[in-house]
Amino acid sequence: MHDPRIRKWAIVGILHLTQALVGTMSTAKGIFFPSLIHAFRLSHAAGAALVSTSIVVGAVASLAGGWLLVR
């Protein structure tokens, strides 16, 4: 990946994948939270734990993507 053009597209691709896989779940959690806890018969605490886990996964994915970009 020494060609700057390839590196630019790699950055675009990694950021797009991170946003597509993690960002959409994070932004939609408020809409689906009541349906999620109702469908799986979860307590509000268990549902909140799932949302918190989603946020942590997003943070780890962002760090991994950043690490791959500077590698």
ABEGO torsion letter per residue (X at the ends): XABAAAAAAAAAAAAAAAAAAAAAAAAAAAAAAAAAAAAAGBBAAAAAAAAAAAAAAAAAAAAAAAAAAAX
